[in-house]
Structures are given as C-alpha cells and as structure tokens.
Amino acid sequence: LRACTAMGAGGTGAQVHAHVVKAGLESDAFVKNALIGMHASCGELGVAGALFDLRAREDAVAWSAMISGCARRGDIGAARELFDECPVKDLVSWNVMITAYAKRGEMAPARELFDQAPERDVVCWNAMISGYVRCGSHKHAMDLFEQMQRMGKKPDVITMLSLLSACADSGDLDVGRRLHSSLSEKFSGSGFTVVLGNALIHMYAKCGSMKSALEVFRVMRDKDVSTWNSIIGGLALHGHALDSINVFKKMLKERVRPDEITFVAVLIACSHGGKVDKGREYFKLMQQQYRIEPNVKHYGCMVDMLGRAGLLKEAFEFIDTMKVEPNSVIWRTLLGACRVHGEIELAEHANRHLLKARSDDSGDYVLLSNIYASAGEWLESEKMRKLMDDSGVNKEAGRTVVDGSAKDQMQSFRESKCASWSERLYWLSKCTPGWTKPHHVLCGREWRPSY
C-alpha cells in the first residue's frame, strides 16, 4: 500500500484493498491507516473518507493519513480544514501542513504553523529552509539555520543541500566555505556523497571560485555525470575554456557517458574560447556517436559560437537547418552579434524574426536602434524608438543603489517625456545631498544638462 501511495498507483491499490477485505484485515488500525493514505493520495477521497469513520477519528495517524493524502493531491484547502478539525495533532500532521505550504511557496502560513508547532524535528526545519531557498529568501533560510543551531538541532544532508543551494544562488562564498568546513569534519574530508560533492562544486562554481570547485572535484572518490557537468560548465562560464574542454576529454577517456547537459557545457566552452572547429566537431559527436538529438540550447550555443567568431552568414544558414523552431533567445543572440560586427542588413533580418516571436520586449527595439546609431544611421535609430513608442512598449526602468547617505536607498529611473530634468534630479538630491554638480552629457546628438 505504501508503494502504491508513493507511485500514485490507485488501480493496483484498489486490488490490494480487495485482498485486505478478503483476508479480514480491514479492521487492523495499521492497515486501515495505510488504506486511508493510499486512497486519499490517489484522489479517491470518497473511499478514504468512508474508511475514516468515527473509530479512526480517534487515531492521530488516521488524521495524518487523510491530511497527507489531501496535501499530496494539491488540495491544500481540504488539508487545512482537516488539520484545524484534528483533535490530536501529531508531529507528522504539523510537518505535512508546513511542507505543503512551503512547496507551494506560501511561506507566510508555513511560518505561522512552524512557530506554533509544539515540537520540531529536522524534517520540519528542512521544509522551512528549503521553502525559503526556493522562494529566493536566502537570508530567511540562513537565519532559520542559525536558529536551528542555537536550539541544538543537528542538520542532516537535506539541510546542507538546501543551504549550499542558497549560497550558490546568492553568491555568498563565505557562508559556503563555512558549510564546506562543517561537512569536511563530518565526512572526513574526501568522503562526501556524490550528491553533496556535486552541490559543493555547483556552489563554488556559481560563486566564481573555480579553484575550490576543482579541489572538491579532485578529492571526490565517486563521480557521476552531474559531477563532470558541473565542473565543465563552471570552467566554461568563468573564462577557462581550454580547461573545460580538457576536462571533457578526460571524461570521455574515463568512459563516462556524456548527456545533453554535458554538450551544452562544452559548446559554451567552445563558444567563449573561440574554438569554432572544436564546437562543430562536438556538435556532430553528440548526434553521431551518442545519439543525442540537439535541443534549442545546443542550437543556441552554436549560433552564439558562430556569432562571436563573426561568421554571421553561416549562423543564419545554421538557423535555417535547425530541426526545432528557433526561439527569441536565438534571434536575440544573433542580433547582438550583428551589433558587435556592425552587420545592419543581417540585424534587420534577425529583428524581423524577433518581433514576430515576441514584440513586447523593449530590449529588441533598443538593440536594433543602437546598431543603427553605432553605424551613424540616426534617422533609422529614431524610427525604431518611435516604433517602440507607437507599439506601447516601455523600456524597463533602471535601478541603482545610492550609497553614501544616512541610509542606502534604491530608486528607479526611466526616460520620460513628461518629467523635467529638475524632477529627475529630485531623488538624486534626496539620496545624495550636496553631491550634485552640473555638467553636460551627450544624449544622441544633443548635449543635455546632467548632475
């Protein structure tokens, strides 16, 4: 029954239920609770409710099974109603509700229940910490971890994985190093599990410390394809293209089968390192030897590689041969390459496809306008800006943190026809009193006052 619950196999579960009745085991409390949980999880709430009779209602495990079943089905409203009615809430029922809210990103009700819970185990702490990480509230996750330590609760592998993910997303290298030190003491340095080792490599790579990532990679006893992917991708993205390609060669030499993510990483390395011939070779290798069909990411890497190398016509021809529909990212990549190499005609062609794919992105209009301006085509540049205005597309406001005042402030700035220059300077004068000094800046073909 537990297997059926985990797999959502309601049909098989119903057959097992029939055998339970035949064997006369339906009145057994353990079996009944398993049946309630299975039927509720598989969407058979009517059957689960019928089993959840007055006798079962006195059993905390039965309540937890019903609550868990509703939560598994995504019916958090029904789960909360049962939870509020439950006369005997056990640790499992608290954890189920907190986890359900956290997985949905509803951290306010999750935190409310967390603070009310009479007791908390590591599952409860992990639900909250991982929930905060998924929502991008990394500071809340770290604060909760510190509270967990102050209360003498020991973190487990799940806790550490969530925290390493938070460090990777926020770029907090110092905290990441402290977590690594703690793990080294627990696992005797090199005895990390593959999952933990991969998380450490990913964290160091995202934080830009490839030296530390390579150290973890070298001491890991066991590696899987994700381990290799993390180090190849990290090296590629941080300017170590040759090292990335060499690690890929070593991976093949050790007979580790690459997957589609591996080839995305190595194609990025070829693109950033200007290794066009290698990129073409690996793109063919992926299809011919490993039978991996390229997806839009692989095609995007190839277009980026050709664009960086100035092979814009070849890039256009390559797009025509794609087996998938090119998305706006691919056309925007090509448009950016056209700007770098001053190819106006090809840029116009790419922009036409972009506007068909997604006409509400201000960056596409601005990019082509800047290409015209760079080539001295001021009238065409103005036409693009006018087309942008006529289409009702607004450029996203820029944001800046102004440091130096009593309290750091963030303000938004957007070019506006109705705002005077004095109005635009208002927030700057508020943020940085006494710092405004007049001078002039070149805006298009006009000198305008600035401060």
N, C-alpha and C positions, 0 to 999 in steps of 0.2 A: 504493500500500500504506500509506503514511503517512496519507493521507486516510481510508482505511478504519479504520486504528487509532484516529485521533482521533474518528471518528464511531461507532465500535463496529459498523461495517457488516461483520459476518462473512460474510454471504452474498455481497456484492459482492467481498469479499476472496478468497473461495474461487474465484470466477470469474477474478479476476486471477491467482491461483495457477495455474489451469489454463492460462492464456495463457503464464505463465512457463515451465511444463513444456513446452508446445508449442514455445516459442521456444528451448528448450535453455539457459535462463538459471538453472536451479535450483542449479547448482554455483557460480555467482558469489557471492562472500562477501558483498558489499553487499546483493544481492537476498535471499540466504538469511537474513541477519540481519533484514531488513525483514519477511520472511515469519514468522520466529520471533516477532518482536514483535507482529505483527498477529494471528496465531492465538492467542498467549498472552493478549493484551489482550481478545480477543473470546470467551475462555472455552474455546477449543479447545486445552487444554493437552496432550492426547494427540498432536495433529498437530504442535504446537510442539516437544514432546519428541522426536518422531521425526526432525524436522529438526535437532534439537540433538544431532548424532552426535559421535563421538569427534573428528572433524576440527574441528567447530565448537567443541568444548570447549576448544580451544587458543586460541580467539579471545575476547578480553576483551569485544568488542562483542556477541558472541553471548550471553555470560553476562549482560551488562547488559540485553539484549533480553528474556531469559527472566525475570530478576528484575523488570524493569519490568512485564512482562505480568502476572505473578502479583500484583504490588502494585496494578496498575490494577483487577484483578478483586476486590480486597479480601482476597485470601488472603495475608496478611502472614506467616503461619507458613511457607508454602511458599517465599515470597520470602526469608525469613531463612535457611532451610535451604540454598537455592541460594547465597545470599551467603556463608554460612560455608564452603561447599564450594569456592567460587570460588578458583582458584589465582592468578588475575591480576585483582585488583580495580582497576578504573579509577575516575576521578573520578565518572563517571556512575553507576556502581553504588552508590558511597557516597551520592551525592545522592538516588538513588531510595529507598534504605532510610531515610535520615534524613527525607526528605519524607513517606514513607508513615507512619512513626511519628508525626510531628508533626501530620499531617492527622487522625489518629485520636485526638489528644490524649494520646498516650503519650510524654510529654516526657522521662521518665527514660531509656528505651532510646535515644531520639533523641539526648539529650545525651551518652550514653555513646559512641555511634558518632561523634558530632560531635567529641568530644575525641580519639578515636582516629584520625580521618581524617588521612592523611599530608599532604593539601593541601585547601584550601577555596577555592571561588570564591564569587561573590556569590550564586549560586543556593543554595548550602549555608547561607550566613549568613541569607538571606531565609527559608528553610524553618524555621530555628530561631526567628527573631524573630517571624514570623507565627504559628508554632505557640504560642509563649508568649502572644501577644496574644489568640489565640482562646481560650486556657485562662484568661484573666484574670490571668496572671502578668506584669503590666506592668513591674514592677521588673526581673524577669529579662530582659525584652526590652530595656529601656533599658541594663542592664548589659552585655548582649551587644553592643549597638550601640556603646557606648563602647570595648569590647574590639576591635571591628571597626575603629574609627577609629585606635586605638593601633597596630594591626598594619598600618596604611597601606592598608586595603581601602576602595575607594570605593563608597558606597551607590548604588543605582540608584532608579528611580521606585518599584519594588515595595517596596524597603526603606522609603522615605519614607512611602508609603501605610500600611504596617503601623504605623509609629511614630506617625503622625498619628491613626490609629485608637486606639492605646494612650493617647495624650494625651486624646482625646475621652472614652474610657471612664473614665479615672482622674481627669479634671478637672485635669490638670497643664498649666495655661496657660503657665507659664514655659518649660517644655521645648517646648511647641507653638510659642511665639514664636521660640525659637532655631531650630527646624526651618524655620519660615517665612522667617527671615532667610537661612538657608543656601540655601533654594530660590530666594529673590529674587536672590541673587548668581548662581546658575546659570542662571536663566531670565530675567534682565534685568527683574525686577520684575513686569511685566504679561504676560509671555509664557508663563504656565503652560498646561499642557494642561488640557482640561476636567476630566479625572479628578482631577488634582492640585488645581485650583481648588475643585472640589466637596468634596474631602477637607479642605481648609483651612477652608472655610465651615462644614462639619459640625463640625470640631474647635472652632472659635471659638464656635459656637452652643451646643455641649454644655458648654463651659466658661463660658458666660454672658457672653462678650464680643461682644455684637451689633455694637458699633461697629466692631471689627476685621473681623467677618464681612461687614458692609456694605461696608467698604473693599475687601476682596478681590472682592466681587460687582461693584462698580462698575468695577474696573480689568480684569476679565476680558474679553478680546476676544470669545471664543466662549462661549456658554452653551447648555446643553441643559435638558430639563425637570427633571432632577435638581438642577441649579443653582438654578432657581426654587423647587423644592420645599423645598430645604434652608433658603433664606432666609425663605420664607413660614412654614415650620414653626418655625424658630428664633425669629422675631419673635413668633409666636403664643404660644409656650411661655414667653417671658420678659416677658410683660405689655405687648407693643407690638401690641395687636390692630388698631388703626387702620392702623398702618404695614404690618402683614401684609396686610390687605385691600387697601390701596393698591398694594402690590407685585403682588398677584394681578390687580388691574385693569390694571396696566401690562403684565403678562404676556399678558393677553388682547388688549390693544391692539397688542402686537408680534406678534400672531398665532402665539404659541407654544401648541400644543395641550396643555391640562392632562390629567393622567391621574388615576387613582383616588387616588394618594398626595397629589396637589395638593389635591383636595377634602377629604381628611381634615385636612390642614393648615389650610385656610381655614375649615372648620367649627369647628375648635378655636379659631381666632381669633374667630369669631362667638360661640362659647360663652363664652370668657374675657372678651370685651369687651361682653357683654350685647346683642349685635346679633341679636336673635331674628328680626326680619323679613328681614334680610340672609341669615341662615342658611337660612331657609325658601326664599328666592329661589335661593340657590346649590345647595341640595339638588335643586330642580326643574331648574335649569340643567344640572346634571350628567347627569340622566336624559334630559331632553327634547332638549337641543342636542348633547350629546357622547355620548349613548347609552351611558353608563356605568351599569351596574346597581349599586346600593348594596350594600356588604357589611356585615358586622356592625360594623366600625369606623365606617363612616358613620352607621349607626343609633345606635351608642353615643354619637357626638358630638352627634347631635340630641337624644337623651334627656338628656345632660348639659346641653346648652344650655337646654332647657325646664325642667329641674330647677333649675338655677341661677337662672332667672328666676321661679321659684315657680309655674310652670304645670304642676303635678304631675298634675292630671287629664288635661290634654292629652298629657302624657308617657305616661301609662298607655294612653290611646286610640291614641297613635302606635305603641306597642309591639304593640298588637293588629293593626295594619295591616302589620307587618313581613313581608317575603317570606322572611326567614330565621328560624330558631329563635333567640330571644333567649338569650344565654348568661348565666353567673353575673355577669360584669362589668357587663352592662347592668342587671340587677336590683339589684346592689350599688350602682351609681351612683344609681339611683332611691331606694334605701333611705337612702343618705347625704343626698340632697336632702330626703327626708322628715324626717330628723333636724334639718336646718338650719331647716326651716319648721314643725316641730312637728306634722306630719301623722301621728298614730298609726294611724288606720284604714288609710290607704294603705300605711304602713310594714309593718303586719301582712300585708297582701296581697302586697307585694313579698317579704317574708321567707318566706312560704309557697312561693313560686316558687323562692327561693334554696335552701331546704332540700331541695326536690325535685331541683334541679340539682346541688347539692354540699353534703352535710350535714356534712362533716368540717372545714369552715373555721371556726375559733373566732371569727374576726372578725365573721362574720354574726350569731352569737349575742350577742356583746358589743355590736355596734352597736345591735341592737334593744333590748337591755337598757338601754343608755344613753339611748335615745329615751324609754323608759318612765320612767327616773329623772329625765330633764330635765322631764318633764311631771308629776312628783310621784307617778307610779304605782309605788310602791315594791314592792307585792306582785307586780305583773306583772314588774317588773325581777328580783325574786328568783326567780320561776318560770322565767324564761329562763336564769338562772345554774344553777338546779337541772336544767333540761332539758339544759343543756350538760354538766353532770357525769354525768347518767344516760346520756347518749349516748356517754360516754367521750371527749369532745372536750376537749383541753387547750389552754389559751392558750399561744401561743408565748412562750418566755422573752424578757424584755427584756435588753438588753446595754448596758453602759456602759464607757467607758474612764475610769478614775480617774487623774487627773494630780496630781502633787504628791509622790508617794512617790519613793523612790530609783529605782524602775523602773516605768514606766507599766504598768498591768495592766488586762486586760479580764475582767470577771466577768459571769455570767448570773444573773438574778433572776426567780423565778416565785412567785406567790402559792401557798402550800402550807398545807394544814390541819394537817399533822404537824410543821411546822417552827415552833419557838418564835421569839419576837421576838429573843431573845438569839442564837439560831443564825443568824438572818437578818443580825444585825449583825456576825457574826464576820468575814466577808470585808471589810466596810467598815472594821472596826478594823485588819485586816491591811494594807489598802491605804493607809489614811489615819490612822496612829496619832496620837492626841491631837486629832483633829478632831471626834470625836463629842460632840455636846452634846444633851441630851434636850430634846424639845419634843413637842407633840401635833399630829396631823393628823386631819382629818375623813375617815373612810372609810365611805361610805354614810351611815348615820345614827348612827355611833358615833365617839367620839374615841378614837384609839389612840395609844400611845406611839410616837414615832419619834425618829431621831437625825440 
